[in-house]
Amino acid sequence: MNSAPALVTVVLLMLGQTYGDSVTQMEGQVTLSEEASLTINCTYSATGYPTLFWYVQYPGEGLQVLLRATTPNKKETSKGFEAMYNKESTSFHLEKASVLESDSAMYYCAMSDTVT
């Protein structure tokens, strides 16, 4: 018996700005087939070294921290997701090599106050 591959829907939003610093996500809603790779772009503007976050909100649940980065040029991983805090390109792109139906959720890129 053949079954159609499940679809994974990812909704992307950004959380607010902090004292002139900002984060930006370009993508809107994304629908992928299971086992497809996912990249969600997030860039930031900051004068120092902010703490960067990826939050996830699964249907019917509250917001949860997925990844938290405090050290530039270090890769963070959780639940098969990864993101590199890239100071040179001011980015914190979220990636997953193979998404599952259970990854369907809203994903938010955010940052805290800048630490100088």
MMTF fields as JSON, N, C-alpha, C and O atoms, coordinates in Angstrom:
{
  "mmtfVersion": "1.0.0",
  "mmtfProducer": "UNKNOWN",
  "numBonds": 463,
  "numAtoms": 464,
  "numGroups": 116,
  "numChains": 1,
  "numModels": 1,
  "chainsPerModel": [1],
  "groupsPerChain": [116],
  "chainIdList": ["A"],
  "bondAtomList": [4, 2, 8, 6, 12, 10, 16, 14, 20, 18, 24, 22, 28, 26, 32, 30, 36, 34, 40, 38, 44, 42, 48, 46, 52, 50, 56, 54, 60, 58, 64, 62, 68, 66, 72, 70, 76, 74, 80, 78, 84, 82, 88, 86, 92, 90, 96, 94, 100, 98, 104, 102, 108, 106, 112, 110, 116, 114, 120, 118, 124, 122, 128, 126, 132, 130, 136, 134, 140, 138, 144, 142, 148, 146, 152, 150, 156, 154, 160, 158, 164, 162, 168, 166, 172, 170, 176, 174, 180, 178, 184, 182, 188, 186, 192, 190, 196, 194, 200, 198, 204, 202, 208, 206, 212, 210, 216, 214, 220, 218, 224, 222, 228, 226, 232, 230, 236, 234, 240, 238, 244, 242, 248, 246, 252, 250, 256, 254, 260, 258, 264, 262, 268, 266, 272, 270, 276, 274, 280, 278, 284, 282, 288, 286, 292, 290, 296, 294, 300, 298, 304, 302, 308, 306, 312, 310, 316, 314, 320, 318, 324, 322, 328, 326, 332, 330, 336, 334, 340, 338, 344, 342, 348, 346, 352, 350, 356, 354, 360, 358, 364, 362, 368, 366, 372, 370, 376, 374, 380, 378, 384, 382, 388, 386, 392, 390, 396, 394, 400, 398, 404, 402, 408, 406, 412, 410, 416, 414, 420, 418, 424, 422, 428, 426, 432, 430, 436, 434, 440, 438, 444, 442, 448, 446, 452, 450, 456, 454, 460, 458],
  "bondOrderList": [1, 1, 1, 1, 1, 1, 1, 1, 1, 1, 1, 1, 1, 1, 1, 1, 1, 1, 1, 1, 1, 1, 1, 1, 1, 1, 1, 1, 1, 1, 1, 1, 1, 1, 1, 1, 1, 1, 1, 1, 1, 1, 1, 1, 1, 1, 1, 1, 1, 1, 1, 1, 1, 1, 1, 1, 1, 1, 1, 1, 1, 1, 1, 1, 1, 1, 1, 1, 1, 1, 1, 1, 1, 1, 1, 1, 1, 1, 1, 1, 1, 1, 1, 1, 1, 1, 1, 1, 1, 1, 1, 1, 1, 1, 1, 1, 1, 1, 1, 1, 1, 1, 1, 1, 1, 1, 1, 1, 1, 1, 1, 1, 1, 1, 1],
  "groupList": [{"groupName": "MET", "atomNameList": ["N", "CA", "C", "O"], "elementList": ["N", "C", "C", "O"], "formalChargeList": [0, 0, 0, 0], "bondAtomList": [1, 0, 2, 1, 3, 2], "bondOrderList": [1, 1, 2], "singleLetterCode": "M", "chemCompType": "L-PEPTIDE LINKING"}, {"groupName": "ASN", "atomNameList": ["N", "CA", "C", "O"], "elementList": ["N", "C", "C", "O"], "formalChargeList": [0, 0, 0, 0], "bondAtomList": [1, 0, 2, 1, 3, 2], "bondOrderList": [1, 1, 2], "singleLetterCode": "N", "chemCompType": "L-PEPTIDE LINKING"}, {"groupName": "SER", "atomNameList": ["N", "CA", "C", "O"], "elementList": ["N", "C", "C", "O"], "formalChargeList": [0, 0, 0, 0], "bondAtomList": [1, 0, 2, 1, 3, 2], "bondOrderList": [1, 1, 2], "singleLetterCode": "S", "chemCompType": "L-PEPTIDE LINKING"}, {"groupName": "ALA", "atomNameList": ["N", "CA", "C", "O"], "elementList": ["N", "C", "C", "O"], "formalChargeList": [0, 0, 0, 0], "bondAtomList": [1, 0, 2, 1, 3, 2], "bondOrderList": [1, 1, 2], "singleLetterCode": "A", "chemCompType": "L-PEPTIDE LINKING"}, {"groupName": "PRO", "atomNameList": ["N", "CA", "C", "O"], "elementList": ["N", "C", "C", "O"], "formalChargeList": [0, 0, 0, 0], "bondAtomList": [1, 0, 2, 1, 3, 2], "bondOrderList": [1, 1, 2], "singleLetterCode": "P", "chemCompType": "L-PEPTIDE LINKING"}, {"groupName": "LEU", "atomNameList": ["N", "CA", "C", "O"], "elementList": ["N", "C", "C", "O"], "formalChargeList": [0, 0, 0, 0], "bondAtomList": [1, 0, 2, 1, 3, 2], "bondOrderList": [1, 1, 2], "singleLetterCode": "L", "chemCompType": "L-PEPTIDE LINKING"}, {"groupName": "VAL", "atomNameList": ["N", "CA", "C", "O"], "elementList": ["N", "C", "C", "O"], "formalChargeList": [0, 0, 0, 0], "bondAtomList": [1, 0, 2, 1, 3, 2], "bondOrderList": [1, 1, 2], "singleLetterCode": "V", "chemCompType": "L-PEPTIDE LINKING"}, {"groupName": "THR", "atomNameList": ["N", "CA", "C", "O"], "elementList": ["N", "C", "C", "O"], "formalChargeList": [0, 0, 0, 0], "bondAtomList": [1, 0, 2, 1, 3, 2], "bondOrderList": [1, 1, 2], "singleLetterCode": "T", "chemCompType": "L-PEPTIDE LINKING"}, {"groupName": "GLY", "atomNameList": ["N", "CA", "C", "O"], "elementList": ["N", "C", "C", "O"], "formalChargeList": [0, 0, 0, 0], "bondAtomList": [1, 0, 2, 1, 3, 2], "bondOrderList": [1, 1, 2], "singleLetterCode": "G", "chemCompType": "PEPTIDE LINKING"}, {"groupName": "GLN", "atomNameList": ["N", "CA", "C", "O"], "elementList": ["N", "C", "C", "O"], "formalChargeList": [0, 0, 0, 0], "bondAtomList": [1, 0, 2, 1, 3, 2], "bondOrderList": [1, 1, 2], "singleLetterCode": "Q", "chemCompType": "L-PEPTIDE LINKING"}, {"groupName": "TYR", "atomNameList": ["N", "CA", "C", "O"], "elementList": ["N", "C", "C", "O"], "formalChargeList": [0, 0, 0, 0], "bondAtomList": [1, 0, 2, 1, 3, 2], "bondOrderList": [1, 1, 2], "singleLetterCode": "Y", "chemCompType": "L-PEPTIDE LINKING"}, {"groupName": "ASP", "atomNameList": ["N", "CA", "C", "O"], "elementList": ["N", "C", "C", "O"], "formalChargeList": [0, 0, 0, 0], "bondAtomList": [1, 0, 2, 1, 3, 2], "bondOrderList": [1, 1, 2], "singleLetterCode": "D", "chemCompType": "L-PEPTIDE LINKING"}, {"groupName": "GLU", "atomNameList": ["N", "CA", "C", "O"], "elementList": ["N", "C", "C", "O"], "formalChargeList": [0, 0, 0, 0], "bondAtomList": [1, 0, 2, 1, 3, 2], "bondOrderList": [1, 1, 2], "singleLetterCode": "E", "chemCompType": "L-PEPTIDE LINKING"}, {"groupName": "ILE", "atomNameList": ["N", "CA", "C", "O"], "elementList": ["N", "C", "C", "O"], "formalChargeList": [0, 0, 0, 0], "bondAtomList": [1, 0, 2, 1, 3, 2], "bondOrderList": [1, 1, 2], "singleLetterCode": "I", "chemCompType": "L-PEPTIDE LINKING"}, {"groupName": "CYS", "atomNameList": ["N", "CA", "C", "O"], "elementList": ["N", "C", "C", "O"], "formalChargeList": [0, 0, 0, 0], "bondAtomList": [1, 0, 2, 1, 3, 2], "bondOrderList": [1, 1, 2], "singleLetterCode": "C", "chemCompType": "L-PEPTIDE LINKING"}, {"groupName": "PHE", "atomNameList": ["N", "CA", "C", "O"], "elementList": ["N", "C", "C", "O"], "formalChargeList": [0, 0, 0, 0], "bondAtomList": [1, 0, 2, 1, 3, 2], "bondOrderList": [1, 1, 2], "singleLetterCode": "F", "chemCompType": "L-PEPTIDE LINKING"}, {"groupName": "TRP", "atomNameList": ["N", "CA", "C", "O"], "elementList": ["N", "C", "C", "O"], "formalChargeList": [0, 0, 0, 0], "bondAtomList": [1, 0, 2, 1, 3, 2], "bondOrderList": [1, 1, 2], "singleLetterCode": "W", "chemCompType": "L-PEPTIDE LINKING"}, {"groupName": "ARG", "atomNameList": ["N", "CA", "C", "O"], "elementList": ["N", "C", "C", "O"], "formalChargeList": [0, 0, 0, 0], "bondAtomList": [1, 0, 2, 1, 3, 2], "bondOrderList": [1, 1, 2], "singleLetterCode": "R", "chemCompType": "L-PEPTIDE LINKING"}, {"groupName": "LYS", "atomNameList": ["N", "CA", "C", "O"], "elementList": ["N", "C", "C", "O"], "formalChargeList": [0, 0, 0, 0], "bondAtomList": [1, 0, 2, 1, 3, 2], "bondOrderList": [1, 1, 2], "singleLetterCode": "K", "chemCompType": "L-PEPTIDE LINKING"}, {"groupName": "HIS", "atomNameList": ["N", "CA", "C", "O"], "elementList": ["N", "C", "C", "O"], "formalChargeList": [0, 0, 0, 0], "bondAtomList": [1, 0, 2, 1, 3, 2], "bondOrderList": [1, 1, 2], "singleLetterCode": "H", "chemCompType": "L-PEPTIDE LINKING"}],
  "groupTypeList": [0, 1, 2, 3, 4, 3, 5, 6, 7, 6, 6, 5, 5, 0, 5, 8, 9, 7, 10, 8, 11, 2, 6, 7, 9, 0, 12, 8, 9, 6, 7, 5, 2, 12, 12, 3, 2, 5, 7, 13, 1, 14, 7, 10, 2, 3, 7, 8, 10, 4, 7, 5, 15, 16, 10, 6, 9, 10, 4, 8, 12, 8, 5, 9, 6, 5, 5, 17, 3, 7, 7, 4, 1, 18, 18, 12, 7, 2, 18, 8, 15, 12, 3, 0, 10, 1, 18, 12, 2, 7, 2, 15, 19, 5, 12, 18, 3, 2, 6, 5, 12, 2, 11, 2, 3, 0, 10, 10, 14, 3, 0, 2, 11, 7, 6, 7],
  "groupIdList": [1, 2, 3, 4, 5, 6, 7, 8, 9, 10, 11, 12, 13, 14, 15, 16, 17, 18, 19, 20, 21, 22, 23, 24, 25, 26, 27, 28, 29, 30, 31, 32, 33, 34, 35, 36, 37, 38, 39, 40, 41, 42, 43, 44, 45, 46, 47, 48, 49, 50, 51, 52, 53, 54, 55, 56, 57, 58, 59, 60, 61, 62, 63, 64, 65, 66, 67, 68, 69, 70, 71, 72, 73, 74, 75, 76, 77, 78, 79, 80, 81, 82, 83, 84, 85, 86, 87, 88, 89, 90, 91, 92, 93, 94, 95, 96, 97, 98, 99, 100, 101, 102, 103, 104, 105, 106, 107, 108, 109, 110, 111, 112, 113, 114, 115, 116],
  "secStructList": [7, 7, 7, 7, 7, 7, 3, 3, 3, 3, 3, 3, 3, 3, 7, 7, 7, 5, 6, 6, 5, 3, 3, 3, 7, 7, 7, 7, 7, 3, 3, 3, 3, 6, 6, 7, 7, 3, 3, 3, 7, 7, 3, 3, 3, 7, 1, 1, 3, 3, 3, 3, 3, 3, 3, 3, 3, 7, 6, 6, 1, 7, 7, 3, 3, 3, 3, 3, 3, 7, 1, 6, 6, 7, 3, 3, 3, 3, 6, 6, 3, 3, 3, 3, 7, 5, 6, 6, 6, 6, 5, 7, 7, 3, 3, 3, 1, 1, 7, 7, 4, 4, 4, 7, 3, 3, 3, 3, 3, 3, 3, 3, 3, 3, 3, 7],
  "xCoordList": [0.848, 0.0, 0.891, 1.774, 0.663, 1.414, 0.655, -0.569, 1.388, 0.755, 1.471, 2.685, 0.711, 1.303, 2.172, 1.833, 3.293, 4.138, 3.402, 2.663, 3.616, 3.002, 3.655, 4.801, 2.931, 3.465, 3.792, 3.125, 4.813, 5.245, 5.024, 5.54, 4.265, 4.016, 4.755, 4.63, 5.519, 6.32, 5.9, 5.923, 5.519, 5.147, 6.233, 6.646, 6.688, 7.834, 7.446, 6.812, 7.825, 7.593, 8.835, 9.686, 8.947, 10.077, 9.558, 8.49, 10.327, 9.999, 10.732, 11.826, 10.136, 10.479, 11.919, 12.852, 12.068, 13.369, 13.783, 12.949, 15.075, 15.617, 16.53, 17.628, 16.115, 16.947, 17.669, 18.875, 16.953, 17.557, 18.163, 18.397, 18.426, 18.883, 17.658, 16.535, 17.872, 16.715, 17.094, 18.263, 16.079, 16.218, 15.237, 14.179, 15.594, 14.749, 14.638, 15.643, 13.409, 13.13, 12.415, 11.459, 12.87, 12.288, 11.158, 10.22, 11.226, 10.238, 8.899, 8.841, 7.837, 6.517, 6.219, 7.087, 4.997, 4.653, 5.364, 5.432, 5.889, 6.604, 5.965, 5.732, 5.679, 5.165, 6.154, 6.514, 6.591, 7.587, 7.067, 6.193, 7.601, 7.341, 8.205, 9.273, 7.73, 8.557, 9.883, 9.95, 10.927, 12.298, 12.994, 14.155, 12.296, 12.951, 13.833, 13.62, 14.814, 15.663, 15.004, 14.253, 15.308, 14.72, 15.822, 16.74, 15.73, 16.568, 15.662, 14.937, 15.698, 14.95, 15.985, 16.753, 16.003, 17.005, 16.63, 15.477, 17.614, 17.452, 18.725, 19.819, 18.583, 19.722, 19.418, 18.26, 20.465, 20.278, 21.167, 22.151, 20.802, 21.589, 21.797, 20.835, 23.05, 23.352, 24.729, 25.595, 24.921, 26.211, 27.209, 28.414, 26.74, 27.632, 27.422, 27.334, 27.341, 27.163, 25.865, 25.882, 24.745, 23.474, 23.367, 24.091, 22.464, 22.083, 20.984, 20.007, 21.148, 20.197, 19.388, 19.884, 18.131, 17.221, 16.447, 16.172, 16.104, 15.028, 14.002, 14.319, 12.76, 11.644, 10.773, 10.744, 10.06, 9.115, 7.8, 7.78, 6.697, 5.374, 4.605, 4.183, 4.431, 3.678, 2.192, 1.797, 1.35, -0.097, -0.661, -0.434, -1.39, -2.032, -1.107, -1.52, 0.143, 1.11, 1.665, 1.458, 2.372, 2.999, 4.347, 4.845, 4.91, 6.215, 7.311, 7.298, 8.271, 9.385, 10.693, 10.732, 11.753, 13.066, 13.559, 13.611, 13.918, 14.487, 16.016, 16.683, 16.563, 18.008, 18.324, 17.568, 19.452, 19.917, 21.411, 22.146, 21.868, 23.288, 23.825, 23.246, 24.932, 25.574, 26.995, 27.583, 27.549, 28.933, 29.008, 28.587, 29.54, 29.664, 30.496, 31.431, 30.117, 30.801, 30.789, 31.721, 29.727, 29.523, 28.187, 27.195, 28.164, 26.939, 26.17, 26.749, 24.85, 23.965, 23.073, 22.671, 22.758, 21.901, 20.859, 21.102, 19.682, 18.61, 17.55, 17.115, 17.137, 16.039, 16.261, 15.301, 17.497, 17.802, 17.951, 18.333, 17.657, 17.836, 19.216, 19.781, 19.752, 21.01, 21.018, 20.326, 21.806, 21.976, 23.359, 23.814, 24.015, 25.349, 25.223, 24.674, 25.726, 25.771, 26.945, 28.097, 26.642, 27.691, 27.823, 26.999, 28.844, 29.054, 29.416, 28.996, 30.199, 30.637, 29.46, 29.376, 28.554, 27.401, 26.165, 25.088, 26.302, 25.204, 23.959, 22.863, 24.175, 23.074, 22.985, 23.95, 21.796, 21.532, 20.48, 19.376, 20.831, 19.906, 19.613, 20.52, 18.334, 17.899, 17.872, 17.324, 18.462, 18.514, 18.141, 18.395, 17.532, 17.286, 17.406, 16.811, 18.164, 18.457, 17.244, 17.109, 16.358, 15.209, 14.044, 14.046, 13.057, 11.935, 10.932, 10.826, 10.204, 9.158, 7.826, 7.791, 6.739, 5.42, 5.318, 4.656, 5.958, 5.915, 6.658, 6.564, 7.396, 8.073, 7.15, 7.555, 5.921, 4.968, 4.718, 4.242, 5.039, 4.975, 5.247, 5.505, 5.185, 5.613, 7.001, 7.245, 7.913, 9.295, 9.586, 9.243, 10.216, 10.489, 11.978, 12.574, 12.562, 13.93, 13.858, 13.043, 14.708, 14.674, 16.057, 16.942, 16.234, 17.475, 17.195, 16.184, 18.132, 18.008, 18.822, 19.415, 18.83, 19.654, 21.098, 21.589, 21.745, 23.144, 24.031, 23.852, 24.991, 25.995, 27.269, 27.774, 27.795, 28.999, 30.216, 31.323],
  "yCoordList": [-1.179, 0.0, 1.239, 1.374, 2.128, 3.389, 4.465, 4.56, 5.259, 6.396, 7.662, 7.672, 8.713, 9.995, 10.518, 10.35, 11.151, 11.706, 12.819, 13.602, 12.866, 13.916, 15.248, 15.299, 16.311, 17.643, 18.274, 18.016, 19.091, 19.806, 21.286, 21.826, 21.942, 23.367, 24.126, 23.834, 25.097, 25.905, 27.352, 27.873, 28.004, 29.411, 30.192, 29.831, 31.262, 32.0, 33.421, 34.122, 33.825, 35.195, 35.676, 34.873, 36.967, 37.453, 38.149, 38.76, 38.041, 38.725, 40.044, 40.167, 41.016, 42.426, 42.88, 42.078, 44.159, 44.8, 45.197, 45.358, 45.35, 45.711, 46.918, 46.786, 48.078, 49.28, 49.552, 49.796, 49.516, 49.804, 48.59, 48.613, 47.531, 46.283, 45.55, 45.805, 44.642, 43.969, 42.603, 42.324, 41.76, 40.496, 40.511, 41.135, 39.818, 39.8, 38.39, 37.702, 37.963, 36.713, 37.08, 37.856, 36.53, 36.877, 35.935, 36.362, 34.678, 33.703, 33.91, 34.411, 33.514, 33.455, 32.0, 31.282, 31.55, 30.155, 29.282, 29.625, 28.165, 27.224, 25.852, 25.412, 25.167, 23.806, 22.895, 23.137, 21.846, 20.918, 19.499, 19.201, 18.625, 17.194, 16.66, 17.199, 15.585, 14.944, 14.538, 14.156, 14.621, 14.277, 15.335, 15.161, 16.426, 17.533, 18.293, 18.233, 18.999, 19.814, 21.185, 21.668, 21.775, 23.065, 24.047, 23.717, 25.25, 26.362, 27.562, 27.946, 28.156, 29.372, 30.451, 30.351, 31.468, 32.526, 33.523, 33.938, 33.893, 34.922, 35.754, 35.222, 37.048, 37.949, 38.942, 39.173, 39.517, 40.452, 41.671, 41.634, 42.733, 43.952, 44.315, 44.514, 44.4, 44.703, 45.332, 45.086, 46.133, 46.804, 45.947, 46.182, 44.973, 44.131, 42.67, 42.283, 41.851, 40.415, 40.0, 39.642, 40.04, 39.692, 38.188, 37.4, 37.809, 36.41, 36.181, 36.928, 35.14, 34.837, 33.6, 32.692, 33.575, 32.481, 32.029, 32.818, 30.757, 30.232, 29.658, 28.815, 30.136, 29.61, 28.788, 29.024, 27.816, 27.009, 26.969, 26.915, 26.996, 26.851, 25.816, 26.067, 24.643, 23.562, 23.837, 24.505, 23.327, 23.585, 23.232, 22.136, 24.164, 23.949, 24.025, 23.716, 24.432, 24.503, 25.913, 26.766, 26.139, 27.431, 27.533, 26.565, 28.706, 28.979, 28.266, 28.263, 27.655, 26.951, 27.4, 27.668, 27.482, 27.776, 26.523, 25.441, 26.678, 25.578, 25.646, 24.647, 26.832, 27.041, 28.381, 29.343, 28.438, 29.674, 29.764, 28.814, 30.904, 31.074, 32.34, 33.418, 32.193, 33.335, 33.557, 34.612, 32.561, 32.638, 32.738, 31.814, 33.85, 33.982, 32.854, 32.341, 32.489, 31.484, 30.098, 29.311, 29.82, 28.499, 27.947, 28.673, 26.652, 26.0, 25.446, 24.806, 25.7, 25.175, 24.115, 24.26, 23.051, 21.981, 21.569, 21.627, 21.148, 20.64, 19.985, 20.567, 18.778, 18.069, 17.934, 17.958, 17.794, 17.661, 18.984, 19.004, 20.09, 21.422, 21.943, 21.549, 22.819, 23.468, 24.89, 25.206, 25.727, 27.109, 27.577, 27.309, 28.271, 28.808, 30.304, 31.048, 30.733, 32.159, 32.736, 32.637, 33.336, 33.842, 35.35, 36.105, 35.782, 37.214, 37.967, 39.109, 37.328, 38.011, 38.326, 39.429, 37.36, 37.589, 38.027, 38.16, 38.251, 38.633, 37.771, 38.277, 36.454, 35.532, 34.444, 34.159, 33.843, 32.723, 31.846, 31.682, 31.281, 30.505, 29.146, 28.438, 28.807, 27.528, 26.488, 26.739, 25.318, 24.267, 22.922, 22.651, 22.086, 20.686, 19.884, 20.24, 18.816, 18.025, 17.287, 17.113, 16.848, 16.047, 16.312, 15.832, 17.069, 17.427, 16.287, 15.441, 16.289, 15.315, 16.039, 17.251, 15.304, 15.911, 16.551, 17.577, 15.968, 16.493, 17.826, 18.465, 18.254, 19.555, 20.694, 21.856, 20.379, 21.418, 22.331, 21.885, 23.602, 24.534, 25.944, 26.161, 26.898, 28.26, 28.434, 28.026, 29.039, 29.239, 30.729, 31.459, 31.177, 32.582, 32.793, 32.107, 33.734, 34.15, 35.388, 36.281, 35.437, 36.562, 36.799, 35.952, 37.946, 38.222, 39.045, 39.74, 38.943, 39.683, 40.967, 41.27, 41.697, 42.915, 42.576, 41.486, 43.504, 43.346, 43.464, 44.349, 42.551, 42.604, 43.164, 42.606, 44.241, 44.842, 44.522, 44.947],
  "zCoordList": [0.0, 0.0, 0.0, 0.848, -0.938, -1.004, -0.254, -0.339, 0.467, 1.129, 0.699, 0.496, 0.567, 0.171, 1.299, 2.471, 0.963, 2.028, 2.765, 2.169, 4.039, 4.851, 4.536, 4.088, 4.769, 4.553, 5.894, 6.896, 5.901, 7.086, 6.819, 5.84, 7.679, 7.518, 8.601, 9.79, 8.166, 9.07, 8.893, 7.778, 9.976, 9.926, 10.647, 11.748, 10.016, 10.52, 10.871, 10.083, 12.038, 12.485, 13.193, 13.576, 13.369, 14.156, 15.399, 15.397, 16.441, 17.683, 17.706, 17.156, 18.335, 18.316, 18.35, 18.321, 18.411, 18.388, 19.793, 20.684, 19.971, 21.271, 21.124, 20.584, 21.584, 21.625, 20.308, 20.313, 19.177, 17.888, 17.225, 16.016, 17.968, 17.381, 16.828, 17.262, 15.87, 15.278, 14.718, 14.456, 14.54, 13.832, 12.668, 12.746, 11.584, 10.389, 9.846, 9.666, 9.587, 8.886, 7.597, 7.614, 6.484, 5.187, 4.783, 4.11, 5.174, 4.733, 5.443, 6.566, 4.762, 5.378, 5.68, 6.174, 5.388, 5.609, 4.584, 3.403, 5.038, 4.179, 4.347, 5.473, 3.231, 3.281, 2.57, 1.418, 3.261, 2.739, 2.828, 3.643, 1.994, 2.14, 3.265, 3.553, 3.906, 4.929, 4.318, 3.15, 5.108, 4.762, 3.901, 3.53, 3.583, 2.874, 3.861, 5.073, 3.335, 4.208, 4.407, 3.56, 5.53, 5.893, 6.248, 7.0, 5.706, 6.136, 6.325, 5.408, 7.505, 7.792, 8.07, 9.026, 7.243, 7.365, 8.446, 8.562, 9.226, 10.244, 10.272, 10.465, 10.081, 10.202, 11.314, 11.661, 11.858, 12.953, 12.756, 12.017, 13.425, 13.445, 14.905, 15.645, 15.315, 16.711, 16.805, 15.965, 17.815, 17.998, 18.762, 18.674, 19.5, 20.292, 19.979, 18.814, 21.022, 20.888, 21.576, 22.754, 20.865, 21.498, 21.731, 21.123, 22.611, 22.737, 21.71, 21.657, 20.893, 19.828, 20.19, 20.858, 19.74, 20.067, 18.835, 17.931, 18.817, 17.981, 18.951, 19.79, 18.817, 19.592, 18.66, 17.453, 19.23, 18.465, 19.23, 20.46, 18.476, 19.075, 18.27, 17.142, 18.878, 18.239, 18.41, 19.366, 17.49, 17.579, 18.956, 19.469, 19.54, 20.829, 22.026, 23.143, 21.818, 22.915, 23.049, 22.186, 24.145, 24.374, 23.668, 23.093, 23.729, 23.139, 23.922, 25.153, 23.199, 23.832, 23.182, 21.982, 23.966, 23.403, 22.683, 23.268, 21.417, 20.649, 20.685, 20.956, 20.409, 20.432, 21.076, 20.936, 21.785, 22.417, 22.177, 22.451, 21.663, 21.353, 22.003, 21.868, 22.705, 23.351, 22.841, 23.077, 22.14, 21.695, 20.176, 19.479, 19.645, 18.19, 17.589, 18.203, 16.361, 15.549, 16.195, 16.027, 16.928, 17.522, 17.045, 16.981, 16.71, 16.253, 17.45, 18.328, 17.475, 18.507, 17.868, 16.713, 18.607, 18.08, 19.122, 20.327, 18.619, 19.475, 18.599, 17.606, 18.962, 18.297, 16.791, 16.021, 16.371, 14.95, 14.222, 13.052, 14.895, 14.327, 14.695, 15.716, 13.873, 14.199, 13.649, 12.681, 14.284, 13.834, 14.247, 15.359, 13.348, 13.607, 13.886, 13.073, 15.02, 15.376, 14.59, 15.013, 13.45, 12.559, 12.714, 12.199, 13.412, 13.673, 12.394, 12.205, 11.512, 10.288, 9.354, 8.814, 9.165, 8.281, 9.058, 8.477, 10.352, 11.263, 10.997, 10.758, 11.049, 10.783, 11.846, 12.555, 11.936, 12.837, 12.166, 12.685, 11.007, 10.189, 10.834, 11.27, 10.884, 11.437, 10.321, 9.248, 10.575, 9.556, 10.159, 11.333, 9.322, 9.676, 8.393, 7.376, 8.438, 7.234, 6.709, 5.498, 7.588, 7.173, 8.125, 9.258, 7.668, 8.539, 8.643, 7.755, 9.747, 10.009, 10.132, 10.341, 10.004, 10.185, 11.562, 11.717, 12.551, 13.92, 14.068, 15.116, 13.035, 13.061, 12.632, 12.658, 12.241, 11.847, 13.041, 14.085, 12.883, 14.01, 13.51, 12.326, 14.433, 14.164, 14.763, 15.898, 14.002, 14.443, 14.482, 13.552, 15.553, 15.771, 16.036, 16.867, 15.33, 15.593, 16.491, 16.258, 17.509, 18.443, 19.012, 18.895, 19.623, 20.336, 21.572, 21.676, 22.512, 23.759, 23.652, 22.616, 24.737, 24.795, 24.434, 24.726, 23.813, 23.441, 24.669, 25.506, 24.758, 25.821, 25.206, 24.232, 25.746, 25.173, 26.011, 25.679]
}
